Amino acid sequence: MDSQHLRELLQQHLNNALPVEDLQALINQLRENGHSEELLGVIEEALESGTFTGQTDKARKDQLFQDILRKTGKEDSVPMEEENQLSIKRRTGIWKAAVAAMIILLAGTATYLIRKSITHRGTTVNQVAKADILPGSNKAILTLTDGSHIELDSAARGTLTQQGAASVTKLNNGQLAYQISNLTGADAVYNTVTTPRGGQYQIVLPDGTKVWLNAASSLHFPTSFTGKERIVEVTGEAYFEVARKENQPFKVVAQGMEVKVLGTHFNVNAYADEAASSTVLLEGKVIVSHLGKKVLMSPGQQALVNEDIRIVPHADIETLMAWKAGKFSYNNMGLETIMRQIARWYDVDIIFEDKIADSYSMEISRNVPLSKLLQFMEISGGVHFVINGRKVIVRK
């Protein structure tokens, strides 16, 4: 690879315009010729140009440099300098050993940023999974009071049915909406919306409350709220924007946990395969109850519920709510937890052939094919994936 071609690839990379296959070729070239003075000179020239797409924050650049030192085992040999002295030329000796790691750590784009916290010096695999499994989409099953089903993703827009006092409509934007047409003499009936693995859906309840269902989740609710409380049941994960009604509190029941509100924005995660259920409060106040214990939450807090209720006072809201924004986002999270989320969204089964204790910090769109997501996790080192049908095999 001549220096001019390398310059072009680096510039494309730093501008987030380098195709995946070319990025892999670039990283392979860095591995093979990592100590070439010509190669290092070209890389230093590109990095000194200031074109750090997604890296304009000074503190982030400093943190990136420290990550590189850790990855190359050089951290102890370089004291921290003044902030205005973070220049490549003043640290040329360290960059000679770290520059290949720099490119791998900069494998993020405007769409995603991946950084792996490594407890040992891992290696980047050369071969990535080739099979494409598409991400999830808006799909769900509506179960009516008589047990019949409507596939919402394929149903035509417009009025679908009448359920008790509510007219059930698929709106032009694809959402499912319940609108009260006549309460007189109407029986109280219940419907359930269920998303499969690889599905998500939005519902507007008869009181105007908006609900976002994540993959492998369900919402069971009355088609009209006529009692003293508005009670719904959730499995999996759902985000609520509750319509405020002072005299009719809204209650969510999930995995033995109850969340009671008047009008607020919050998220409930109650997957059966997670160690704890949780409630994350974004706006307003809620009361979380479990086994007779009640806790009042404030915005920015997370309640973790298993045998007890534990409050996280300053929750990582951006990470916890990433799914609703169309992203995977993790902050020092274990691989098994990450893979459970991936399994639900891509409708795949995960098989661990090796125990991997590393933790990951990662942000990536949920709209990319599975092979692309796994490829960039592989680039970070220490893990390898094989896609076999709808199974993902995880190896060191």
N, C-alpha and C positions, 0 to 999 in steps of 0.2 A: 504494500500500500504506500504510494508516494505521499510526500508531505502535503501537496496541494489537495489531493483527494481527502486526506485526513482533515485538513482545515475545513473543507466543505462539509464533511460529516459532522464535525464538532459544531460548526455554526448552525447546521440544521438541528442538531441535538439541543443546543442551548436556546434555540427558537421554538422548541417543541414541534418540530416539523420532520423529525427523523422517523421513517417507518420502523416498525418493530424488528423486521428481519435485518435491517441495516444497523440498528442499535446492537443487536446480538453480535453481528460481525465486528463492529467497533470494539465491543468489550473483549471479544476473542483476540483482536489485534493488540489490545492493551496488555492482555495477559502474556501473550507471546513475546512482545517487544517492550515490556514495561521499563527496562533500564536503558533503552536507546536514547542517546542524548538528543538526536533529531526529533524523536517522538515527544520527549519531555518538553523540548523547546516549543514545539507546535502547541501542545496542550497548555503550557504556561501562557503563551501568547493569547490563546483563545480565552482562558480564564481571566487574564488581566484586562481583557477588553471591557469588562464590566457587564457583559450580557448574561447575568444570572437570572434567567426567567424563573419567576416564582421565588427568588432568593434575594429580593431587594431589601428585606429587613436586616439591619445590621446585627441584631442579636441572633437571628437565624443563621447568618453566615458564620458567626463565631461558634455557635453550637455545631454547625456542620463541620468546621475545622476540627473541633474536639472529637467528634465522631470518627473522623478520618484517622486521627492520632490513635484513638483506641483500637480501631480496626487493624492498624498496622503495628501496634505494640510500641509506639513511639511517645506516648503521652508523658511518661515520667521524665523523658529527656529534654522536654521543652517547657520552660516556665511560661506562665501567662504573661503576655506583654500588655502594654497600654492599648486601649481599644483602637486608637488611631494608627496602630502599627500592624494591623492585620493585612500584610501585603505578601504576595507570593514570593517576590524577589528576596525579601528579608528572611524567608523561611525556605529557601530553595532546597537545602539539604533534606528537610523533612518532606517537601513535595516530591522529591525524586522517589522516595519510598511510598508515598501516599497517593500519587496522582491517579493510579489505576482505580484505587478505592473511591477517589473523588468522582470519577465518571459513573461508577456503579451507584454511589449514593445520590448522584444527580439524575438518576433514571426516572425521576418524576417529570410530569408535564403539567400544563395548565389544568388538565383534567384530573390528574392524580399525582400523589406524592407518597413514596414508599420509603420508609426507613426502618430497619430492623435492629432491635437491641439484642446483641449477641453475647451469650455467656461463654462462648468459646470461639475460636477462629474458624468460622465455617467456610465452605468452598462454594463457589457459584457453579451450578450445573450447566453443561453445554447444550443438553438436549431438552427441549420443552415439549409439553403436551401439544399435539397437533389437532385433536378433535375439537370441534366447535359445538358447545352447548349454549343456546341463546339464553339471555337473562329472563327473569319473570316479566309479567305484563298484567294489565288490568283484566282479571277474570275471577269469577266467583259463582257460586250456586245459591239461589234463593229458594229456601224451603218454606212452602206455604203452610197454613194451619191444617190443611187436610193431608199433608205429607207429600204432596206433589212438588216437583222441582222445576225451576226455570234457570237455564244457563244464561247468566247476565251478559257475558262477553259477546255471545252470538244473538242475543235478543234484539229485536228492532226497537228503535227509540220511540217513545210515546207511552201511552197508558198500557200497563201489562196486565193488571188485574185489580179487583176490589177486595180488600181484606178488612172486614169489620167496618169501621167508620172511615177507613183511609183508602184513598186511591193511590195505587202504587205505579210510579212512573219512572221510566228510564229517560233521563234528561238528555239534551243534545250534547252535553259534555261527557256523557257516559255514566254519570252518577245515578244512584238509585235514590228516589225521593218519595217520602210518604206525606201525603197532603190530606188533612181531615176534610171530608166532604159532608158528613152528616152523623152527628153523635147520637141522635134520637133513636133509641131502640137497638143500637148496634151492640153486638156481643164483643167482649174483650177477647181478642185472638192474638196469637203470637206467631212471629216469623223468625227465621234464622238465616243470616247471610254467612256463608262459609267460603273462605279462600283456600284453594289447594296449595301445596308447595309449588312455588313458581307463580303465585298470584297475589294481587293486592286489589283493594276496592274502596270506594268512597260511598258513604250513605248519609242521607239527610233524614233524621228521624222526624216523627210527626210534630214534635215540639220545636223544631228548627235546629236541634243539636246536630253538629256535623261530626262524623266519625270516619277515620281513616283506618282500614284494616291492613295489617301486614300479612306476609305469607303464612300459610298453615295456621290460620286463625278463624275465629267465629264470633258472631254477635247475635245473641238471642234477646228479643225485645217485643213488647206489645205494640200493636199497630195504632194504639191510641193510649195516652197516659191519663187515666181517669181517677187513680187513687191518690192518697196523700203523698206518695213518693213516686218518682220516675225510676224504675229499677230495670237494669239490663244486666246480662251475663256475658262474660268474655272468656274465651280461651285464646292462647297465643298473645298477640300484641295489637293494641289499638290506641290511637291518639284521638282525644275528644276535645271539641270546642263546644262547651255546654251552653245552651240558651238559658239565660237567667230567669228563674221564677222563684220569687221570695218565699212563697207559700207551698212550694212543691219541690223539695230537694231532689237532686239527681244522685242515684247510687249505682256504682258498678261493682258487681260481684265476680271475683276471679280467683280460683285456686285457694279458697278459704279466706281470701283478703277482701275487705269491703272498702270502697272509696266513696265518701259522701261529700257532695258539693252543692252549691246553689247555682253558680255560673262561673266557669273558669276553663283554663286550657291545661290539660295534663295528659300524660302517657302512661299506659298500663302494660307491663310485660309479664305474662303469666304462662310461659311455655312450660309444659310438664317436664321437659328434659333439662331445664335449667336449675341450678342449685337453690335459687331464691326467686320469688316474684318481686316485682318492683313497681313503684309509682314515681314518676318524675313530674314535678309541678313547674309549669312555666309561668302561669299567671293566676292570680286570685289566691284562695285558700281551700284546702281539702282536709278532711279527717280520715285517716287510714285506721282501720280496725282489724284486729286479728286475735282470736282466742280471748276475747274479753278486754284486750288492751286497746286503747285509742291514742293516736298521736296526731296533733295538729301540725300540718306542714305549711311552710312559707315558700314563695317562689325561689327557684334555684336549688331546691333540696330534692334528694332522692330518698325514698323509703324502701329498704330491703326487708323482705318478709319471708321467713321460713318458720323456725320455732318461736321467734321473737320479731320485734320490729326495730330495725336499726336505721337511724337517720344519717345520711351523708349530707353535711351542711352546705358544702359548695360542690355540687355535682358537675360533672363535665357534660353540660347540656348539649353542646354541639355534637359530641360523640354519641350520646344516648339518643339524640333525635335525628341522627344522620339518615336513617332509613326513610323518614318522611321527606327529606330533601333529595332523595334519590341517590344516596351515597352509602358506601361502607366507610366507617371511620372508627379507628381503634387507637387507643393510647396505652401502650405497654400491656397489651392483652395476650393471653395465652392462645396458642394455635388451635387447641380443641374448641374453645369458645368461638373463635373466628370461623372455623370450619362448620360448626352447627348453623351459623347464620348463612353461610354460603350454601349449605345443603338445602335449607328451606327456600332460598331464593332461586336457585338453579334446578331444584328438584332432582338432586343427586344423593347417592348414599356415600358416606365417607368411611374408608377402611384405613386404619392406622397400622402399618406394618412395623413402625418404629416409634418409640416414645421420644417426643421432641419437646423439650422443656423451655425452649426459647420463647421470648415474648416479642410482640410486634407493635410498632406504631405505623399506621397506614391510613391513607385516605384515597379512595378510588370511586368512580361512578359505578352505580349498580347497573348501568345500561351496557356495559362491555360484555362480550362473549366470555364464557368461563375460561377458555384456554388463554386469553389475554391476561386475565386477572392472575391466573396461576403462574403464567410465564414470568410476570414481574415479581411475584413472590419468590420464585426460584432464583431470579437474578440477585436478590438480596442475600442469598446464600443459606446453607444449612438445611434446606428442605428440597424435596423433589416430588413431583406429582405425575401420576400416570392416569389418564382417562381411559376407562374400559367400559364402553356403553354409557350407562348412567351411574357408574361407580367411579369414585376418585380414590386412588390408592396413594397414601402419604408415606414417603420414605425419607430417611436421612440422605 
